[in-house]
Amino acid sequence: MSYNKEYEQIETGYQAVRWHEPVIYNLGRHGIINEITPQADPEIQAAAKYDVENMIPECMRRKKEPSLPELSEPEVVRHYVRLSQNNFSYDSGNTVGLGTCTMKYSPKINDQLATLPEVYELHPFQKDEQIQGILQIMYELRTWLAEIAGMDEFTFQARGGAHGVFINAAMIKAYHHSHGEDFRDEIITSAVSHPANGGCPAALGYKVITLYPDPVTGDIGIEQMKAAISSHTAAMMMTAPYDTGVFDSHLKEYIDMVHEVGGLVSLDQANFNGVIGHLRAGDLGADMMHFNLHKTFSTPHGSVGPGTGAVGVKKPLIPFLPKPLVIFDGKEYHTDYNRPQSIGKVGNFMGNIGSVIRAYAWIKALGAEGITEAASMAVLNNNYLIKKMLQVKGMGIAWANRAKLQEARFTVEELFQNTGVTTFDINRRVIDYGIISYFESHEPMIVPNPITPEPSDSVTVDDLDRFAEVFDCISKEAYSNPEIVKSAPHRCALHKVLDGPLNDPKQLATTWRAFLKRNPDFTQAKGI
């Protein structure tokens, strides 16, 4: 890769596949036949002795056929293959930029294990005695995570990190209610924790007190914590380490202070990748915490996809965990629903079993020494990248005097002041170089024009060098011809997203049905 002032001569070696075609509903043509399901032979129908259509209650039967696009099978296959080519993933290119998400490589052998027929052909309503193997895997993973976290029990029902935080907030509420302390209506969190740590308890009616980091140390500070704590404190819910890569040097003291007034402590360990095997939340005194299996434990990371927020608690909180729990009586594994103080079920069935199996396989393969080494490698990669990124013109770093663990909060404020190019412009421009745009988990933006890349343990030094080189190229573009950056992306599958209100259906619709509901004129014109 080399840089030239003229955009047309930038040699990136990357050009995304781009297909210009409408949504599949607009591709269909009336009368096109895909597949015809043959009628069962009369002998089979007679032997079955059931009229399937009449078995469906009248209230559940469609009054008319569903409005589905009519295409041939090859057309359907081509359309979805083209959509898959528009995706960007770890298998596509460099993902160092996906900050605060620990996007690491997921070994293909683990994927194969999770898609074995013995796994995906299981039915969630099967009896415990028929799924002893799966229950054993869940129980053993629960045991390993309890050892890694210093906790006593785990549940895998949460579908992601924020869901795990919400479960913890619900258990905090249930715990204090069981002790007759409903007057505890305040939650303490920090501005450099994941926003879910404030949003989830707020959704349950808590007053949220958000503390801001010291501009020099990056810590919250003892005095600020003292001022926030009171008899109304229900819990402190913090991300540790912070989303800035800083591990608060007073965290143990905060925990002790909250406990002194009768509050609980929940640690969000979504950023656990840099300390796994080196630190345990339970040893610090935390009452509960959660891991993201889809981050630290190398299962695929997908937005609202195959996530699992593994929630762990100490013994006093076990009664309040979601039900069921997987238990072992010495001979067989069981799902325990007899939990009168439980906050109830928080998701369908037993959670995302695919993530559980992949995390199980990852830990099994690495062992205790391997996962400890993975954390050390993640920290090494991050600090190597810091050195490289700070050589880029216009790049700075927040809390420069503090050691950083799994990630770092950079800033391009100097570049912005000199060129007018913002962090959002750069976010779009990096796509043209075959690198994933960095995750914008910076709210509130207490660091102006932030950038938060996060190299995991599985990236190579070549990945890190290329990532820093791309930013160096973009910096040179910003200082010589900023419009190249501001008008990006130029080489990706989709063009630049227009700014505008997110409730405008002409700019955004999450599903086809949502689009139709929000565009009645379109619906009438098409006769849908």
PyMOL commands that set and color helices and strands:
alter all, ss='L'
color gray80, all
select helices_A, chain A and resi 7-9+24-27+42-48+52-55+58-60+73-85+108-114+117-120+128-130+132-149+161-178+196-203+222-228+251-260+272-274+281-284+315-320+353-389+413-419+423-433+461-480+482-486+512-518+520-526
alter helices_A, ss='H'
color red, helices_A
select strands_A, chain A and resi 153-158+186-190+207-211+233-239+264-268+288-292+309-313+325-328+333-336+396-397+410-411+450-451
alter strands_A, ss='S'
color yellow, strands_A
deselect
rebuild
show_as cartoon
